[in-house]
Amino acid sequence: MSLVIAMDGPSGSGKSSASKGVARALGLRYLDTGAMYRAMTWWMLEHGVDVEDGEAVAARAGEAALVSGTDPNRPTIEADGTDVSGPIRTREVTNAVSAVSRVPAVRERMVALQREIIGAGGIVVEGRDIGTVVAPDAPVKVYLTASEAARAARRAKDLAADPGASVEVTQAEQARRDELDSTRKASPLAKAADAHEIDSTELSLDEVIEAVVRLAKEQY
Ligand code: C5P
């Protein structure tokens, strides 16, 4: 398999910025699998599906046509031909996504789509189950973490976009999402046994990117 870099970790660990930076530095494609689960969630909400009803979600999991752009400078996601890159970041979608992503039928479909996009490789893939389930043979696996405080501070920056949510509320919502993602039955957030753990709490973004690029270069 040519180069696949699996980047897993909880929300707020800095995965997205680091993954895009690594893809740019190495001239690779980039896939945000979280955006795919968010787009599926957006589609369910848009079609009036009760996201807490796993059977209802499963019954419609095959309907949404999702297309992911893989340019790290301009990652996009389309659902049924509509660019939903903006709408998938709303609080409504963020708070519903864990309920949708725990449904096995949704995960099966997402994993199949993700493997198609990964294809022969040359890509940085970020998510929760990339090193464990989607690409267990990826030659480079990273598990990115950060302290609660650092993750909350990063989230506080995102808050500017949503003045309705306080830091406390956002932190509580993030903790709930991480709890659901880590304890669900179907491919929970987990560190692969052969993943390199990087704690980004004390590192700048460039330092995280450098550390991952170094790991990749050791492989080739
Ligand atoms: O990374 P992001 O915060 O955008 O992910 C949104 C949600 O999508 C996560 O909270 C999780 O429920 C789900 N997800 C997942 N598996 C992945 C990526 C994301 O279950 N590989």
Boltz pocket constraint, residues with backbone or C-beta under 6 A from the ligand:
constraints:
  - pocket:
      binder: B
      contacts: [[A, 11], [A, 33], [A, 34], [A, 35], [A, 37], [A, 38], [A, 94], [A, 97], [A, 98], [A, 101], [A, 126], [A, 127], [A, 128], [A, 129], [A, 130], [A, 177], [A, 181], [A, 187]]
      max_distance: 6.0
